[in-house]
Amino acid sequence: MKRTVSEGEGGGRKDGILGGNDEAAVGPHQAIRLALLGAGPYAREIVVPILLQLPAFHLKAVWSRTERSAAYLNSLSAGGSLETYWGGHFFRNELTPEKQPYQQCHQEEGKNGGSGSGGGGGKEESGGGGEGASGMGSSDNTSRGLEDLLRRADIDGVVIALPGLVTPSFVLRVLRAGKHVYSSGPIALDEKTGASLMQMYHAKFAAKLTWSVGMDIRYESAFTKVRMMLPDLGDVLGAQLLAVRAVGAGDHATLAHLRKQANQPGGLLREMLMPYVGIMRKILGDVACVAAFPSRHNELFSTYDTLDGVIYFESGTSATVSVSLASQGPSFLLTVTGTNGKFVVKNNTMQGGYTVQRCLQHFEHPMLHPTSGTAFAIQAWGEAVRHEQPDVWNTPVQALHDLSVSMTLAQSKGMPIRFREKGPN
């Protein structure tokens, strides 16, 4: 069934913002009406189930670059309850114009834009946490699908679950349409693009619209618990973080995704470091200086896949960080040590979550914290929209700091580099 949207729906432009709900105001007890951009595995398997379960949100529509992928998400994850939009546009990178425009869609199924509803469709091939990065646009005559969606006055906010390469331009486009934005991290793949987007947001949109950048792992209850219990350690002496991902030759989807990341600024090391930098900053505070040594051990990659480094914090505490894609055993271990003892956080793949163990004066059994970061991050954005007060941990500034620290670690090559965090929240 086709859905037709009148050309005048949503009104005109005011202060550079398109749409009928220029201030995207949401009442204190009103469900936030949402659209989703993206129909890859991350959107299908994680984001949509969360949005459908949380009473604070009403997911109404999904957009993807192809009709097939939008319909597949609608059928598989939403029981056919969403209105589907598809079709692209030739997106130019306005934030860093010297970069190449985003590639036009070359797949035949993406060349017929429009909007509709209903289920069905085939599975979109994609690696990583979103749609495939290739071909995120198509010729101008297919742009009505996305434009019609953004003109809808009954959409308060948009959740963006797309590849990092194209996310910044979609964020800017949605903000200009007068909608609140939740975009999956990172803020961008390079600091210049991220800084330009953040500055534009604060200059033109922040007074009326809330944009949050979701770094899901920062909201995991295990790390929130460690931060809350930190005073129990006494004076914090230091921390150690070890994170290993096993990547084999048979893991084709993961390999394809990581090889794409290897060609982006910061490469595989940025991809690995960003979530863990976010954890360390949440627990130990602002970063003063970093130094790290990269190395290559996995023959499946042509660039650095392992890094050992040190992060020095403004508080005087230091943390060693070791990340690698070259080991066969996936593991995560975080130890924070103080004058009164230590906290130990481990991943628990069998039960799905992280265990936190307090090693103070008396023995305590590890406590399991089920994986819940994405839900908490999206809930925090919803509260920020409702109360017009940004959540401290998912602001664009925090996301840019995570990116900057990660890039600096990846590029230091053993040289200590001072780092100063500043800017509006």
TORTOR-574769 format. One line per 2 residues: number of its first residue (from 0); their letters; for each residue x, y, z of N, C-alpha, C. Coordinates in pm, whole numbers, plus 50000, padded with zeros to 5 digits. Each point is the difference from the previous one (the first is absolute). Last residue first. Example, Ala and Ser with C-alpha at 12.3 -4.5 7.8 and 13.67 -1.06 7.14 Angstrom:
! residues 2
1) SA) 51285 49775 50708 50082 50119 50006 49923 50109 50073; 50029 49428 49993 49911 50119 50000 50090 50120 50000
! end
This chain:
! residues 425
424) NP) 52895 52157 52655 49940 49868 50012 49885 49983 49903; 50442 50324 49914 49868 49994 50062 49951 49858 50009
422) GK) 50536 50090 50011 49888 50021 49910 49868 49990 50072; 50515 49754 50070 49930 50125 50025 49885 50011 49902
420) ER) 50464 49685 50167 49858 49992 49969 49933 50132 50034; 50523 49836 49867 49919 50083 50087 49856 49995 49954
418) FR) 50516 49733 49965 49863 50008 49949 49918 50081 50098; 50546 49839 49841 49910 50064 50096 49864 50021 49935
416) IP) 50380 49618 49900 49929 50114 49939 49903 50055 50102; 50464 49645 49939 49896 50057 50087 49939 50124 49935
414) MG) 50215 49586 49719 50029 50135 50047 49889 50049 50092; 49995 49573 49761 50092 50001 50113 50032 50136 50057
412) KS) 49696 49933 49629 50120 49923 49968 50106 50012 50108; 49532 50213 49907 50111 50051 50080 50133 49930 49971
410) QA) 49523 49940 49821 50102 50067 49920 50125 50039 50077; 49604 49782 50189 50031 49923 49881 50118 50058 49922
408) LT) 49826 50231 50383 50064 49874 50038 50047 49924 49876; 49745 50379 49921 50132 50038 50051 50077 49877 50046
406) MS) 49554 49947 49858 50086 50032 49887 50141 50034 50047; 49677 49928 50333 50027 49876 49928 50093 50023 49882
404) VS) 49845 50374 50246 50093 49920 50081 50039 49872 49926; 49674 50268 49794 50129 50067 50002 50104 49922 50079
402) LD) 49547 49848 49987 50065 49987 49870 50140 50058 50003; 49734 50056 50383 50033 49858 49982 50077 49979 49869
400) HL) 49830 50431 50078 50113 49970 50088 50044 49853 49985; 49612 50134 49776 50118 50054 49934 50125 49977 50085
398) AQ) 49586 49876 50181 50033 49912 49887 50125 50049 49928; 49824 50267 50345 50058 49878 50055 50043 49905 49887
396) VP) 49773 50388 49871 50132 50033 50055 50068 49877 50056; 49550 49972 49843 50100 50001 49893 50140 50033 50050
394) TN) 49672 49774 50354 50002 50122 49922 50100 49989 49886; 49863 49682 50375 49983 49972 49857 49990 50126 49915
392) WV) 50063 49981 50494 50090 49901 49942 49981 49976 49852; 49743 50310 50299 50142 50037 50000 50087 49903 49922
390) DP) 49487 50137 49887 50065 49907 50092 50150 50017 49987; 49644 50404 49891 50080 49890 49947 50057 49912 50110
388) QE) 49537 50284 49981 50126 50007 50074 50087 49883 49956; 49518 50091 49914 50081 50103 49933 50130 50024 50075
386) HR) 49640 49666 50080 50030 50103 50098 50087 50113 49944; 49861 49625 49726 49881 50034 50078 50025 50119 50092
384) VA) 50357 49812 49744 49902 50065 49913 49883 50052 50081; 50318 49747 50228 50058 50129 49961 49905 50078 49910
382) EG) 49887 49561 50122 49986 50090 50114 50055 50138 49967; 50060 49666 49677 49858 50034 50013 49974 50095 50115
380) WA) 50436 49828 49944 49967 50098 49897 49853 50042 50010; 50141 49659 50280 50059 50126 50044 49974 50110 49898
378) QI) 49867 49560 49893 49915 50057 50104 50053 50136 50046; 50263 49754 49703 49883 50056 49931 49903 50062 50101
376) AF) 50375 49780 50176 50044 50116 49922 49883 50067 49930; 49928 49594 50235 50023 50111 50092 50041 50127 49926
374) AT) 49948 49603 49747 49871 50044 50055 50017 50119 50093; 50390 49796 49828 49925 50069 49895 49868 50053 50053
372) GS) 50279 49737 50294 50049 50134 49969 49919 50075 49897; 49990 49543 50235 49884 50090 49995 50036 50140 49954
370) TP) 50166 49452 50155 50023 50103 49898 49875 50085 49983; 50084 49763 50477 49965 49966 49862 50024 50117 49905
368) HL) 50246 49876 50461 49921 50111 49949 49968 49970 49854; 50182 49708 50470 49976 50012 49857 49912 50121 49970
366) MP) 50367 49890 50410 49858 50025 49973 49981 50024 49850; 50380 49731 50351 49974 50087 49885 49849 50014 49977
364) HE) 50172 49900 50497 49981 49930 49874 49979 50102 49887; 50292 50093 50448 49866 50017 49946 49992 49927 49867
362) FH) 50336 50056 50482 49972 49939 49870 49855 50025 49960; 50263 50352 50316 49939 49868 50009 49974 49947 49859
360) QL) 50212 50421 50061 50044 49931 50123 49947 49858 50009; 49988 50165 49524 50037 50095 50105 50041 49921 50124
358) CR) 49839 49941 49479 50103 49932 50080 50053 50099 50102; 49553 49927 49646 50068 50089 50095 50097 49917 50084
356) QV) 49766 49922 49489 50041 49944 50129 50075 50105 50081; 49651 49923 49540 50076 50096 50080 50031 49936 50135
354) TY) 49849 49839 49459 50000 49977 50145 50089 50104 50067; 49694 49991 49516 50128 50020 50066 49985 49967 50149
352) GG) 49719 49813 49535 50015 50117 50084 50140 50011 50056; 49748 49580 49810 49970 50124 49931 50006 50122 50090
350) QM) 50097 49508 50065 49875 50055 50054 49964 50135 49939; 50391 49762 49853 49901 49894 50019 49865 50056 50044
348) TN) 50395 50274 49950 49933 49970 49874 49893 49893 50015; 50244 50370 50311 49946 49866 50020 49918 49965 49876
346) NK) 50425 50370 50170 49883 49968 49919 49959 49855 50024; 50237 50319 50378 50026 49905 49893 49874 49983 49915
344) VV) 50253 50326 50420 49886 49984 49909 50042 49906 49887; 50160 50166 50533 50033 49923 49881 49873 49981 49917
342) FK) 50231 50328 50427 49881 49951 49932 50046 49927 49874; 50270 50109 50500 49983 50014 49856 49861 49952 49956
340) GN) 50280 50216 50472 49975 49875 49929 49984 50024 49852; 50101 50345 50331 49918 49908 50079 49976 49865 49933
338) TG) 50247 50371 49801 50068 49971 50126 49922 49901 50086; 49916 49964 49475 50012 50113 50092 50068 49958 50129
336) TV) 49878 49838 49439 50062 49974 50129 50011 50128 50082; 49735 49738 49557 50025 50133 50058 50047 49978 50143
334) TL) 49936 49697 49513 50033 50002 50142 50029 50143 50043; 49770 49685 49568 50031 50133 50052 50023 49988 50150
332) LF) 49941 49679 49520 50035 50003 50141 50038 50143 50038; 49802 49644 49579 50002 50137 50049 50028 49994 50149
330) SP) 50026 49661 49512 49999 50025 50144 49995 50149 50027; 50030 49558 49605 49938 50130 50030 49993 50022 50150
328) GQ) 50357 49699 49715 49903 49994 50110 49938 50134 50028; 50349 49909 49670 49892 49906 49971 49894 49994 50109
326) SA) 50332 50428 49830 49994 49885 50090 49879 49914 49967; 50122 50432 49790 50089 49892 49958 49995 49876 50089
324) LS) 49815 50472 50009 49917 49916 49914 50077 49874 49959; 50032 50382 50442 50057 49919 49892 49892 49926 49923
322) VS) 50168 50381 50434 49891 49953 49915 50062 49924 49883; 50120 50245 50512 50047 49905 49900 49879 49950 49922
320) VT) 50168 50405 50387 49897 49953 49908 50064 49907 49898; 50079 50262 50523 50058 49931 49885 49886 49941 49917
318) AS) 50006 50441 50345 49940 49871 49964 50077 49942 49882; 50031 50408 50436 50035 49950 49868 49934 49865 49977
316) TG) 49941 50486 50331 49993 49855 49982 50043 49963 49858; 49944 50452 50160 50129 49943 50038 50005 49850 49988
314) SE) 49641 50319 49872 50000 49971 50144 50134 49950 50050; 49900 50078 49535 50020 50127 50071 50007 49979 50151
312) FY) 50146 49589 49686 49881 50080 50024 50033 50125 50079; 50247 49624 49640 50017 50075 50125 49882 50095 50015
310) IV) 50115 49517 49717 49921 50124 50007 50024 50062 50136; 50263 49619 49656 49975 50054 50133 49919 50128 49985
308) GD) 50094 49514 49678 50020 50141 50031 49970 50035 50144; 50024 49618 49552 50027 50005 50144 50034 50144 50036
306) LT) 49755 49701 49561 50055 50123 50059 50015 49983 50150; 49885 49737 49475 50023 49989 50143 50061 50130 50052
304) DY) 49914 49909 49536 49883 49936 50059 50009 49988 50152; 50210 50274 49512 50013 49968 50142 49870 49940 50054
302) TS) 50042 49926 49487 50035 50115 50082 50008 49957 50147; 49851 49723 49634 50122 50060 49944 50046 50121 50080
300) FL) 49713 49511 50117 49992 50145 49983 50134 50053 49950; 49930 49539 50096 49878 50032 49927 49987 50150 49974
298) EN) 50349 49785 50264 50028 50006 49857 49876 50031 49917; 50143 50138 50514 49900 49919 49930 50019 50015 49850
296) HR) 50266 50245 50321 50022 49859 50025 49906 49910 49920; 50222 50543 50098 49918 49917 49912 50035 49854 50021
294) SP) 50016 50507 50300 50072 49889 49937 49903 49919 49915; 50080 50506 50321 49920 49908 49918 50088 49889 49944
292) FA) 50018 50344 50450 50079 49933 49898 49909 49906 49922; 49939 50483 50329 49968 49862 49966 50091 49948 49890
290) AV) 49823 50437 50368 50112 49946 49923 49971 49854 49973; 49759 50503 50218 49996 49860 49957 50131 49965 49929
288) CA) 49736 50394 50362 50109 49963 49911 49985 49853 49962; 49660 50244 50254 50106 50101 49993 50103 49967 49893
286) VD) 49438 49892 50114 50131 49949 49959 50100 50114 49989; 49529 49930 50320 50060 50061 49882 50143 49952 49977
284) GL) 49694 49669 50294 49997 50143 49976 50073 50045 49875; 49886 49546 50220 50118 50067 50054 50012 50147 49964
282) IK) 49624 49698 49868 50039 49957 50134 50107 50090 50060; 49837 50075 49555 49886 50005 50091 50042 49969 50142
280) RM) 50318 49960 49657 49971 50141 50028 49882 50012 50096; 50114 49571 49844 50104 50052 50089 49975 50145 50037
278) IG) 49708 49789 49687 49988 49941 50134 50099 50064 50096; 50027 50125 49547 49879 50053 50063 49980 49947 50140
276) VY) 50345 49822 49738 50035 50135 50044 49881 50064 50070; 49923 49596 49796 50073 49982 50125 50053 50132 50054
274) PM) 49767 49978 49578 49911 49966 50112 50072 49990 50132; 50271 50105 49608 49899 50100 50037 49907 49957 50114
272) LM) 50372 49735 49773 50024 50080 50120 49879 50079 50048; 50020 49716 49592 50011 49922 50123 49998 50089 50124
270) ER) 49994 50200 49569 49881 49916 50013 50000 49924 50132; 50384 50242 49880 49891 50090 50040 49873 49921 50025
268) LL) 50359 49759 49830 50025 50039 50139 49894 50097 50050; 50013 49847 49543 49944 49903 50093 50016 50042 50145
266) GG) 50058 50406 49680 49998 49859 49969 49934 49912 50105; 50113 50500 49925 50018 49928 50125 49994 49850 49987
264) PQ) 49764 50261 49618 50096 50062 50093 50007 49925 50132; 49853 49694 49598 49952 50128 50051 50104 50060 50095
262) NA) 50025 49560 49793 50029 50104 49901 49953 50138 50043; 49920 49604 50260 50145 50014 49990 50039 50110 49903
260) QK) 49545 49860 50057 50046 50091 50104 50149 50025 49991; 49810 49683 49710 49954 50134 49964 50049 50102 50101
258) RL) 50083 49559 50097 50087 50043 49892 49957 50135 49944; 49735 49791 50332 50125 50049 50056 50095 50048 49891
256) HA) 49584 49802 49871 49978 50125 50074 50132 50058 50048; 50012 49579 49794 49965 50104 49903 49982 50134 50067
254) LT) 50074 49625 50277 50119 50037 49925 49972 50111 49900; 49638 49813 50236 50083 50083 50087 50125 50046 49928
252) AH) 49720 49703 49768 49931 50127 50022 50084 50094 50086; 50159 49553 49916 50003 50086 49883 49937 50137 50025
250) DG) 50234 49597 50261 49904 50100 50047 49989 50111 49895; 50311 49625 49979 49864 49963 49964 49893 50099 50040
248) AG) 50474 50041 50105 49982 50011 49855 49858 49967 49957; 50069 50192 50499 50054 49891 49919 49969 50018 49853
246) VA) 50034 50277 50505 49953 50011 49863 50069 49892 49917; 49908 50176 50547 50049 49893 49914 49938 50014 49861
244) RV) 50116 50369 50407 49896 49945 49913 50062 49895 49911; 50111 50282 50497 50044 49917 49888 49878 49953 49923
242) AL) 50190 50353 50424 49886 49968 49914 50051 49929 49875; 50143 50214 50527 50038 49906 49894 49876 49965 49921
240) LQ) 50194 50380 50397 49892 49955 49913 50058 49911 49891; 50113 50245 50521 50050 49922 49887 49880 49949 49920
238) AG) 50146 50411 50401 49906 49907 49937 50069 49928 49886; 50106 50314 50500 50016 49975 49857 49898 49901 49950
236) LV) 50017 50223 50444 50141 49988 49964 50021 49980 49850; 49615 50234 50354 50016 49913 49883 50146 50002 49957
234) DG) 49784 50076 50502 50073 50067 49893 50021 49902 49885; 49616 49831 50265 50096 50095 50057 50066 50079 49889
232) LD) 49643 49670 49947 50138 49958 49978 50101 50086 50074; 49520 50080 49986 50033 49888 50089 50145 49955 49986
230) PL) 49795 50340 49715 50049 50048 50131 50038 49888 50096; 49804 49891 49565 50140 50040 49998 50050 50054 50135
228) MM) 49551 49830 49829 50070 49942 50115 50144 50049 50013; 49711 50139 49637 49931 50034 50125 50077 49951 50123
226) RV) 50158 49886 49567 50014 50144 50022 49936 50040 50134; 49944 49557 49860 50140 50026 50039 50021 50147 50028
224) KT) 49581 49872 49830 50018 49953 50137 50142 50028 50049; 49897 50087 49552 49933 50099 50085 50018 49963 50146
222) FA) 50146 49696 49690 50094 50111 50010 49940 50117 50077; 49733 49613 49924 50122 49959 50071 50094 50117 50020
220) SE) 49597 50036 49739 49982 50019 50144 50123 49960 50080; 50006 50202 49496 49985 49870 50063 49998 50017 50152
218) YR) 50071 50353 49667 49879 49992 50081 49977 49861 50060; 50364 50104 49703 50016 50094 50112 49880 49992 50096
216) ID) 50009 49760 49586 50072 49933 50108 50019 50091 50120; 49791 50159 49587 49918 49911 50083 50075 49945 50121
214) MG) 50008 50446 49721 50110 49905 50021 49948 49900 50103; 49745 50393 49684 49995 49881 50083 50129 49920 49998
212) VS) 49835 50531 49946 50080 49902 49928 50014 49877 50089; 49624 50436 49953 50085 49914 50082 50073 49900 49911
210) WT) 49697 50492 49980 50073 49899 49924 50091 49925 50096; 49549 50362 50006 50095 49918 50075 50060 49895 49908
208) LK) 49765 50526 49930 50001 49858 49971 50107 49928 50081; 49916 50482 50017 49867 49943 49981 49997 49848 49989
206) AA) 50401 50274 50067 49902 50071 50081 49862 49936 49992; 50381 49851 49735 49998 49950 50138 49895 50068 50086
204) FK) 50126 50091 49515 49891 49909 50034 49984 49969 50148; 50343 50294 49761 49873 50016 49929 49883 49921 50058
202) AH) 50471 50020 50174 49974 50133 49947 49857 50016 49949; 50170 49580 50165 49991 50097 50109 49965 50139 49949
200) YM) 50066 49658 49677 49887 49967 50087 49984 50104 50110; 50374 50030 49719 49879 50040 49930 49876 49972 50085
198) QM) 50414 49853 50162 49993 50146 50003 49875 50051 49931; 50088 49536 49986 49968 50043 50136 49985 50151 50009
196) LS) 50144 49814 49591 49860 49967 50026 49958 50047 50139; 50452 50047 49879 49916 50089 49918 49853 49977 50028
194) AG) 50314 49713 50205 50004 50134 50059 49912 50096 49923; 50049 49559 49831 49928 50000 50128 49995 50138 50062
192) TK) 50256 49939 49607 49858 49988 49972 49918 50006 50128; 50464 49997 50050 49958 50122 49933 49851 49999 49970
190) ED) 50220 49614 50191 49975 50108 50094 49948 50126 49931; 49896 49502 49809 50118 50084 50016 49963 50122 50084
188) LA) 49682 49664 49901 50120 49917 49989 50128 50081 50008; 49520 50103 50262 50053 50006 49864 50121 49908 49996
186) IP) 49718 49989 50373 49949 50126 49948 50040 50018 49855; 49972 49492 50156 50063 50123 50049 49936 50125 49942
184) GS) 49673 49723 50165 50137 50047 49993 50080 49924 49895; 49461 50103 49980 50093 49903 50055 50142 50048 49977
182) SY) 49579 50335 50057 50082 49933 49900 50092 49901 50068; 49531 50318 50073 50087 49905 50070 50077 49926 49892
180) VH) 49694 50490 50018 50081 49896 49937 50070 49914 50104; 49548 50377 49888 50102 49954 50093 50072 49880 49939
178) KG) 49768 50359 49670 49977 49880 50081 50115 49980 50100; 49925 50330 49613 49935 50035 50126 49970 49882 50090
176) AR) 50243 50044 49562 49857 49970 49988 49924 50026 50130; 50471 50044 49974 49941 50106 49916 49851 49977 49979
174) LV) 50244 49668 50227 49992 50122 50081 49936 50113 49922; 50091 49605 49766 49888 49982 50092 49984 50122 50090
172) RL) 50368 49989 49705 49876 50009 49925 49878 49988 50091; 50432 49942 50182 49977 50140 49961 49868 50015 49927
170) VF) 50137 49564 50110 49971 50077 50121 49966 50144 49964; 50151 49726 49655 49862 49969 50036 49960 50075 50127
168) SP) 50445 50034 49858 49912 50072 49908 49853 49971 50027; 50331 49769 50265 50000 50146 50022 49906 50076 49907
166) TV) 50055 49508 49952 49920 50050 50112 50003 50152 50015; 50248 49698 49685 49892 50085 49953 49918 50061 50113
164) LG) 50384 49712 50080 50041 50086 49890 49891 50099 49960; 49937 49647 50333 50062 50124 50047 50038 50095 49889
162) PL) 49583 49652 49944 50146 49996 50011 50058 50136 50037; 49506 49921 50169 50064 49989 49870 50151 49994 50017
160) AI) 49546 50086 50273 50083 49880 50017 50062 49967 49865; 49696 50408 50279 50084 49971 49884 50091 49882 50031
158) VV) 49508 50242 50170 50112 49916 50043 50077 49959 49875; 49645 50429 50122 50050 49901 49905 50119 49927 50062
156) GD) 49524 50322 50155 50143 49970 50003 50035 49889 49904; 49556 50194 50029 50073 50090 50090 50150 49980 49993
154) ID) 49546 49924 49668 50127 49938 50039 50077 50102 50083; 49581 50089 49772 49974 49909 50111 50124 49918 50037
152) AR) 49976 50316 49632 49984 50076 50125 49976 49909 50119; 50272 49913 49519 49884 49961 50080 49996 50075 50133
150) RL) 50348 50012 49646 49898 50106 50003 49884 49967 50094; 50360 49693 49908 50048 50109 50085 49901 50117 50005
148) LD) 49904 49625 49720 50007 49957 50139 50040 50115 50091; 50005 50070 49536 49863 49990 50051 49999 49960 50147
146) EL) 50413 50004 49777 49948 50136 50019 49859 49997 50057; 50203 49591 49880 50058 50056 50121 49946 50140 50027
144) GR) 49844 49794 49604 49974 49914 50114 50051 50059 50129; 50081 50206 49570 49873 50031 50064 49974 49913 50121
142) ST) 50382 49995 49674 50019 50057 50133 49868 50023 50074; 50138 49831 49537 49957 49901 50099 50001 50057 50141
140) ND) 50143 50227 49589 49858 49971 49986 49953 49894 50098; 50463 50148 49962 49914 50095 50069 49852 49964 49990
138) SS) 50375 49607 49988 49973 50121 49924 49891 50084 50065; 50261 49706 50337 49962 49968 49864 49963 50130 49931
136) GM) 50291 49785 50473 49918 50099 49933 49958 49949 49864; 50293 49770 50310 49900 50055 50090 49915 50107 49933
134) GS) 50378 49645 49868 49877 50039 49935 49896 50056 50091; 50353 49726 50253 50008 50034 49859 49864 50042 49949
132) AG) 50073 49844 50447 50045 50137 49981 50002 50038 49854; 49661 49652 50264 50125 50001 49927 50040 50141 49965
130) EG) 49702 49962 50426 49988 49962 49862 50137 49997 49935; 50025 49919 50509 49909 50086 49927 49989 49950 49858
128) GG) 50349 49862 50339 49884 50046 50073 49911 50091 49923; 50327 49593 49792 50014 50104 50102 49867 50045 50052
126) GS) 50004 49805 49514 50090 49962 50108 50009 50114 50098; 49624 49811 49602 50070 50107 50070 50092 49941 50103
124) EE) 49573 49903 49614 50133 49956 50036 50075 50116 50060; 49457 49902 50000 50105 50086 49949 50135 49948 50046
122) KG) 49529 49724 49914 50096 50045 50100 50110 50081 49935; 49486 49977 49804 50116 49916 50022 50095 50061 50098
120) GG) 49439 50052 49970 50126 50049 49949 50113 49906 50034; 49512 50122 50271 50059 49923 49893 50134 50056 49960
118) GG) 49549 50270 50209 50117 49919 50033 50056 49931 49878; 49724 50498 50084 49983 49858 49979 50128 49926 50025
116) SG) 49895 50521 49803 49993 49924 50125 49979 49856 49966; 50220 50485 49757 49890 49906 50006 49994 49933 50134
114) SG) 50279 50365 49618 49964 49969 50138 49882 49906 49999; 50446 50155 49656 49859 50010 50028 49974 49973 50144
112) GN) 50395 49940 49555 49964 50054 50131 49851 50006 50018; 50361 49727 49698 49858 50034 49996 49956 50049 50135
110) KG) 50441 49827 49895 49977 50111 49908 49854 50039 49989; 50246 49629 50241 50000 50125 50073 49963 50118 49914
108) EE) 50048 49545 49844 49888 50003 50092 49993 50130 50076; 50361 49901 49694 49874 50028 49933 49884 50016 50096
106) QH) 50511 50124 50116 49917 49880 49998 49861 50033 49946; 50361 50311 50083 50017 49931 49873 49918 49872 49995
104) CQ) 50035 50518 50268 49957 49860 50008 50011 49935 49862; 50328 50403 50137 49862 49976 49960 49968 49851 50007
102) QY) 50371 50258 50317 49979 49925 49879 49852 49982 49968; 50214 50421 50271 49964 49861 50025 49954 49934 49871
100) PQ) 50357 50399 49980 49858 49981 50029 49971 49851 50020; 50494 50169 50116 49916 49966 49886 49853 49993 50040
98) KE) 50339 50329 50263 49979 49856 49984 49906 49975 49883; 50100 50439 50151 50110 49947 49921 49989 49850 49980
96) PT) 49692 50267 50272 49974 49999 49855 50112 49940 49917; 49802 49955 50497 50138 50002 49952 49995 49990 49848
94) LE) 49593 50061 50206 50081 50029 50118 50148 50004 49967; 49634 49883 49695 50011 50144 50021 50096 50035 50111
92) NR) 49913 49582 49657 50055 50021 50133 50023 50149 50019; 49617 49764 49683 50133 50059 50001 50044 50022 50143
90) FF) 49625 49661 49740 50043 50074 50118 50141 50054 49980; 49568 49829 49703 50144 50015 49982 50054 50089 50110
88) HG) 49579 49664 50059 50028 50134 49953 50150 50007 49982; 49594 49579 50060 50110 50084 50049 50003 50137 49941
86) GW) 49641 49556 50142 50051 50086 49896 50100 50100 50055; 49563 49781 50263 50127 49957 49943 50041 50097 49890
84) YT) 49622 49865 50443 50048 50097 49902 50133 49950 49946; 49539 49809 50311 50134 49986 49945 50026 50105 49893
82) EL) 49684 49904 50474 49996 50050 49863 50143 50000 49948; 49833 49652 50391 50061 50128 49965 49967 50040 49857
80) SG) 49880 49578 50233 49929 50113 50061 50052 50137 49957; 50124 49502 49914 49928 50076 49898 49930 50124 50051
78) GA) 50288 49714 50271 49872 49937 49969 49917 50075 49899; 50463 50082 50174 49889 50083 50045 49863 49943 49966
76) SL) 50439 49799 49889 50020 50057 50133 49879 50074 50054; 50013 49768 49560 50071 49914 50095 49997 50055 50142
74) SN) 49797 50245 49630 49938 49868 50017 50064 49920 50113; 50181 50423 49884 49862 50019 50046 49933 49866 50028
72) LY) 50434 50003 49808 50001 50042 50141 49859 50009 50054; 50033 49915 49545 50048 49885 50077 50006 50033 50148
70) AA) 49892 50340 49691 49889 49906 50017 50042 49880 50084; 50329 50315 49885 49902 50063 50089 49885 49904 50028
68) SR) 50325 49865 49688 50054 49998 50136 49904 50064 50099; 49880 49998 49537 50010 49864 50052 50047 49999 50145
66) ET) 49982 50405 49745 49868 49955 50043 50008 49864 50068; 50429 50324 50010 49926 49915 49908 49865 49962 50059
64) RS) 50297 50289 50232 50035 50037 49863 49927 49915 49898; 49764 50108 50468 50123 49934 49959 50030 50039 49856
62) WV) 49652 50125 50463 50053 50032 49867 50126 49919 49977; 49523 49993 50339 50140 49967 49976 50036 50040 49858
60) AK) 49594 50110 50421 50044 49982 49861 50147 49963 49995; 49738 50063 50415 49896 50009 49899 50047 49961 49860
58) LH) 50091 49963 50575 50067 49986 49871 49895 49988 49891; 50008 50199 50507 49906 49942 49904 50069 49999 49865
56) FA) 50153 50042 50568 50016 50023 49856 49887 49934 49921; 50059 49970 50480 50028 50142 49977 50007 50034 49852
54) PL) 49944 49550 50189 49876 50078 49987 50024 50148 49973; 50304 49557 49862 50002 50113 50091 49875 50086 49982
52) QL) 50094 49611 49726 49972 49961 50138 49990 50118 50095; 50113 50037 49530 49864 49948 50010 49962 49963 50143
50) LI) 50441 50148 49897 49905 50110 49980 49856 49953 50013; 50347 49674 50023 50004 50092 50115 49896 50109 49986
48) PV) 50056 49695 49639 49939 49937 50117 49999 50090 50123; 50224 50171 49611 49854 49991 49987 49936 49928 50118
46) VI) 50483 50033 49984 49932 50129 50017 49848 49985 49997; 50281 49603 49936 50021 50068 50128 49910 50122 50016
44) ER) 50006 49710 49605 50012 49907 50112 50011 50067 50136; 49957 50242 49567 49900 49893 50007 50001 49926 50132
42) AY) 50327 50342 49906 49865 50057 50009 49896 49891 50022; 50441 49863 49929 49993 50074 50127 49861 50059 50019
40) PG) 50094 49778 49585 49986 49910 50116 49988 50073 50133; 49854 50300 49589 50099 49894 50011 49982 49916 50125
38) AG) 49769 50409 49806 49930 49872 50012 50098 49883 50003; 49916 50594 50031 50090 49886 50002 49925 49871 50023
36) LL) 49821 50456 50177 50076 49998 49875 50103 49889 50009; 49504 50127 50260 50131 49935 50002 50061 50008 49862
34) AL) 49610 50291 50315 50032 49931 49875 50141 49944 50014; 49598 50168 50388 50131 49981 49939 49994 49943 49859
32) RI) 49741 50266 50456 49969 49934 49874 50126 49997 49913; 49896 50018 50550 50078 50066 49895 49982 49920 49871
30) AQ) 49644 50042 50418 50098 49912 49938 50069 50075 49886; 49790 50253 50433 49973 49961 49862 50110 49906 49949
28) HP) 49958 50253 50425 49944 49865 50004 49970 49946 49860; 50198 50439 50075 50064 49916 50103 49948 49857 50005
26) GV) 49996 50279 49530 49944 50016 50133 50060 49903 50099; 50233 50216 49553 49939 49876 50047 49953 50020 50142
24) AA) 50177 50301 49525 49966 49995 50142 49928 49869 50032; 50244 50215 49591 49990 49858 50038 49967 49982 50147
22) ED) 50050 50404 49709 50069 49986 50127 49992 49857 50053; 49802 50115 49579 50131 50063 49998 50076 49983 50129
20) NG) 49617 49758 49738 50025 50005 50143 50138 50060 50023; 49836 49945 49558 49890 50063 50070 50020 50008 50149
18) GL) 50398 50012 49601 49904 49912 50068 49895 50076 50075; 50540 50111 49863 49886 49958 49921 49906 49917 50084
16) IG) 50388 50404 50098 49950 49868 50037 49874 49970 49921; 50260 50421 50004 50078 49894 49940 49954 49860 50033
14) DK) 49769 50397 50151 50133 49997 50060 50082 49883 49946; 49550 49924 49839 50018 50109 50095 50136 49983 50063
12) RG) 49676 49796 49553 50122 50012 50077 49993 50119 50094; 49556 49719 49832 50119 50050 49933 50118 50006 50091
10) GG) 49565 49643 50031 50026 50142 49998 50128 50035 49930; 49760 49563 50083 50113 50035 50084 50036 50145 49993
8) EG) 49752 49785 49587 49995 49949 50137 50124 50040 50077; 49877 50084 49522 50005 50106 50099 50002 49952 50142
6) ES) 49973 49708 49614 50121 50080 49986 50012 50104 50108; 49736 49537 50090 49981 50120 49921 50125 50085 50002
4) VT) 49982 49464 50041 50012 50116 50086 49989 50124 49914; 49868 49440 49976 50027 50124 49930 50000 50115 50098
2) RK) 50067 49431 49983 49959 50113 50082 50041 50126 49928; 49887 49455 49850 50078 50123 49990 49946 50105 50094
0) M) 49998 49440 50006 49915 50119 50000 50088 50123 50000
! end
